[in-house]
Amino acid sequence: MNALASRLRRGPSGLLRLILPALACALLVGSVSAASAAEAPPSETRLVYATGEIVPIPAAIPHAEGDMVDRRIIPDLRWIAKRYPIYVTDGYSGPLPSGEQAGCRGCHVKNSDHYNGLAVDVVPLDPSSTCDAKWNAITRLASWAEPSQNRPIPPFRWIGYDGDAGHGCGHHLHLSWNHAPAKMFELAEWVEVFPPSVAGAAANPRGKRVAKAPRGPSGGISLAPTGGLSPRGTGD
């Protein structure tokens, strides 16, 4: 009390010197706690057995015109887009029932998850072809989805970013969802997604977390020449 009274007698400057360190500490702890809460992975995931369908990505998720995905991962994409300033450059790549072609043609490897509508390529909402500050949020998203190289958190099957050929800061981030084995251009029987409490996705009550993802390609970039990539370039 004597020390506090002495500080107070010195006027506002003395008081500020007393409270500013404590205030700074509180703000730091609060910031760390908020960041930890925001970056915490879902406590569990679910398998969705509802019939898949390739549908346009909603306007609420910034994306290139015409981009489509399996409707079962849209709630997860919406959740991600609310927390990270992403722009989807490509989703499903392949033929549509109408006979038209969706997505990037010839720029994904054989059996890529893009051919099942269960992968997206993303870049910063404010585009940049250079690894600069505009990519900070994308890098945080990549680190959240894959804390350790080649060890993505559920429900992701493969993450393509720094350390993966044809991916990374200044290029693009690839996100693949875990799913049942499926041939190219076929819909998977089930898809692993965030729990309803996180993304609002419909889940099969029988669903449980998948222990291992099915074998398959990582979904990396094709080495075939495609004429180059734009600043919003893509390709796995």
Order of alpha helices (4+ residues) and beta strands (2+ residues): alpha-alpha-beta-beta-beta-alpha-beta-beta-beta-beta-alpha-beta-beta-beta-alpha
